[in-house]
Amino acid sequence: MIITATRGSAQESAHRIWRSYLYWTHIYKRTWRASLASGFLTPALFMAAMGVGLGTLVDRHGSSAHQLGGVSYLDFIAPGLLAASAMQMAAIEGMFPVMAGIKWIKFYQAMLATPITVTEVLYAHLLWMATRVAMVSAIFLGAMFAFGAPRSPEVLAAVPVAVLTGMSMAVPSAAFTATRESDQALIGVIRFVVMPMFLFSGTFFPLSQMPAWIRPLAYITPLWHGVALCRSLSLGDASWAASLGHVAYLLVVIAGATLVARRTFSRRLAA
Amino acid sequence: MPEQMPSLQSNALSPESPLIQARALTKRFEDFVAVDGIDFDVAPGEAFGFLGPNGAGKTSTMRMIACMSPLSSGTLRILGMDPATDGPRIRSRIGLVPQDDTLDLEMTVLDNLLVYGRYFDLPRKVIRERAGRLLDFAQLADRANDKVDPLSGGLKRRLTIARSLISEPELLLLDEPTTGLDPQARHLLWDRLYRLKQQGVTLIITTHYMDEAEQLCDRLVVMDKGRIAAEGSPRDLISQYSTREVLELRFRVDDHAPLASQLAGLGERIETLPDRLLVYTDDGESAAKSLAERGLDPVASFVRRSSLEDVFLRLTGRTLVD
């Protein structure tokens, strides 16, 4: 079985998670300026190109407004992009830094030679991924306001939803990465899982545009739930039932993936 | 660490009780048995070595002692505690120098110490103060603010050792501490380790270097294929498994094997190598003199003292292991 602090209190364990988390804050001090700047620039460019540039064409088309639920294309895609960017960034955060921890730099091994346990190393890193997604999503929201995209103050709740959406991808990515010897397969996952999800989970166009038989495939992706919820919060038409359903789905994915990640991390690092 | 106090008291060791006690310690990976039921004790203040060829099970044993790898079976007590339930508590009192450096190459030398120190619930002030002392100890003070990446292997190794000491461990585990270092770097490291031993730190060292084992270890076990082949001090092992001296002979022939029979009776044992013959004897000089009586005329002959290497080769064989 996994070596854990069975005799240590939960409080001691939480404290060790915090100490491991400090590694990430220390590393981030080197790059925070560039990271925050690109955090604003990327969504701003996307919204300018897609929302304003492409949006002008879309909105000119008579039936578009009806298909999009009576809103402009910018207002439609901005919250979708928020969720999709969170997912894409989190997927990458769940892969390459994990590979670095295991193989390239081995900072996980360094931590494991100290009182910190493998589960605590995992939790600290997941917590850091969530922190990063929260930061980037908050900046993204700022960019949305700069473009006047949100139609409801409920959009503030879209930031935590974006974090959940991101983590629903980051945790499985981390779990999978811990089973790999190189980043070959990771690049495959980005090409064949992350990119299709980014494009076809209702971010850029309503799923009603896709053939009916393929829609269920989109519904099982966590991103679709994140996009749908972020959008309804931004447009101000969120219902409690649907919102809680989306959140529950994301939480289930995160919880299940966390259990798997605990296993793959232990097998890889504490065998 | 006030929350650890009760545990320390309840696990208090008497001076004679071993710091580490292993019984039938076993590590299996699926079908492969890496450590096959070994027993050993390590006393406080001792320098204890695991000597063995690659794949003998040294690193697996080390990882179990470091509570980084669960046992497959057997029992292991470290500082009186069970690694399965007290891993964090044990690790807070031991230092590990892994076989491959796990330094953060992008960070400075000093930051590597500071960040690592925080993993052990130590106040920042204490970490800073210890880091300064450890940089002096490892002769790295003038490199404190350099990035780690371009440093030489010897400097990185010294930093890894300094880092492992930030928690002031009672027990220091060194997995092949000097593999790949040049002679100067090795001697400097040995000197530092010797000083730690003088300060009362218990050392556990794995190595496949005989000179390292002879220099550093009070007592060692020779491991082969997951088992302990022999145990004792370097001197005991030499007297038990080898003779006092070894006469090395080289002849002007391509194959030395046929000559071995002509040396019969010259020493206690004759060993045939591709390029020379070894005669194990307590008196190498007189064995060398009697060569002429047998009509043998070697190109080169010299007498040396028996070393741990002879013990090692006798116990683990001369075939190449990788």
HADDOCK unambig.tbl for C-alpha pairs under 7 A between the chains (distance, minus, plus):
assign (segid A and resid 3 and name CA) (segid B and resid 70 and name CA) 6.58 0.50 0.50
assign (segid A and resid 3 and name CA) (segid B and resid 84 and name CA) 5.64 0.50 0.50
assign (segid A and resid 3 and name CA) (segid B and resid 87 and name CA) 6.80 0.50 0.50
assign (segid A and resid 4 and name CA) (segid B and resid 85 and name CA) 6.80 0.50 0.50
assign (segid A and resid 4 and name CA) (segid B and resid 87 and name CA) 6.96 0.50 0.50
assign (segid A and resid 5 and name CA) (segid B and resid 85 and name CA) 6.15 0.50 0.50
assign (segid A and resid 5 and name CA) (segid B and resid 86 and name CA) 6.36 0.50 0.50
assign (segid A and resid 5 and name CA) (segid B and resid 87 and name CA) 6.55 0.50 0.50
assign (segid A and resid 5 and name CA) (segid B and resid 88 and name CA) 6.41 0.50 0.50
assign (segid A and resid 6 and name CA) (segid B and resid 85 and name CA) 5.62 0.50 0.50
assign (segid A and resid 7 and name CA) (segid B and resid 85 and name CA) 6.13 0.50 0.50
assign (segid A and resid 7 and name CA) (segid B and resid 86 and name CA) 6.66 0.50 0.50
assign (segid A and resid 19 and name CA) (segid B and resid 118 and name CA) 6.21 0.50 0.50
assign (segid A and resid 19 and name CA) (segid B and resid 119 and name CA) 5.39 0.50 0.50
assign (segid A and resid 20 and name CA) (segid B and resid 119 and name CA) 6.24 0.50 0.50
assign (segid A and resid 23 and name CA) (segid B and resid 115 and name CA) 6.53 0.50 0.50
assign (segid A and resid 105 and name CA) (segid B and resid 102 and name CA) 6.54 0.50 0.50
assign (segid A and resid 105 and name CA) (segid B and resid 104 and name CA) 6.25 0.50 0.50
assign (segid A and resid 106 and name CA) (segid B and resid 102 and name CA) 5.35 0.50 0.50
assign (segid A and resid 107 and name CA) (segid B and resid 102 and name CA) 6.22 0.50 0.50
assign (segid A and resid 107 and name CA) (segid B and resid 104 and name CA) 6.81 0.50 0.50
assign (segid A and resid 109 and name CA) (segid B and resid 102 and name CA) 6.83 0.50 0.50
assign (segid A and resid 110 and name CA) (segid B and resid 102 and name CA) 5.65 0.50 0.50
assign (segid A and resid 111 and name CA) (segid B and resid 119 and name CA) 6.88 0.50 0.50
assign (segid A and resid 112 and name CA) (segid B and resid 68 and name CA) 6.88 0.50 0.50
assign (segid A and resid 113 and name CA) (segid B and resid 91 and name CA) 6.71 0.50 0.50
assign (segid A and resid 113 and name CA) (segid B and resid 96 and name CA) 6.22 0.50 0.50
assign (segid A and resid 114 and name CA) (segid B and resid 91 and name CA) 5.51 0.50 0.50
assign (segid A and resid 114 and name CA) (segid B and resid 92 and name CA) 6.13 0.50 0.50
assign (segid A and resid 114 and name CA) (segid B and resid 119 and name CA) 6.29 0.50 0.50
assign (segid A and resid 114 and name CA) (segid B and resid 120 and name CA) 6.44 0.50 0.50
assign (segid A and resid 115 and name CA) (segid B and resid 88 and name CA) 3.93 0.50 0.50
assign (segid A and resid 115 and name CA) (segid B and resid 89 and name CA) 6.46 0.50 0.50
assign (segid A and resid 115 and name CA) (segid B and resid 91 and name CA) 5.02 0.50 0.50
assign (segid A and resid 115 and name CA) (segid B and resid 92 and name CA) 5.17 0.50 0.50
assign (segid A and resid 115 and name CA) (segid B and resid 120 and name CA) 6.45 0.50 0.50
assign (segid A and resid 116 and name CA) (segid B and resid 88 and name CA) 6.25 0.50 0.50
assign (segid A and resid 116 and name CA) (segid B and resid 119 and name CA) 6.97 0.50 0.50
assign (segid A and resid 117 and name CA) (segid B and resid 88 and name CA) 6.87 0.50 0.50
assign (segid A and resid 270 and name CA) (segid B and resid 68 and name CA) 5.49 0.50 0.50
assign (segid A and resid 270 and name CA) (segid B and resid 69 and name CA) 4.98 0.50 0.50
assign (segid A and resid 271 and name CA) (segid B and resid 69 and name CA) 5.21 0.50 0.50
assign (segid A and resid 271 and name CA) (segid B and resid 70 and name CA) 6.73 0.50 0.50
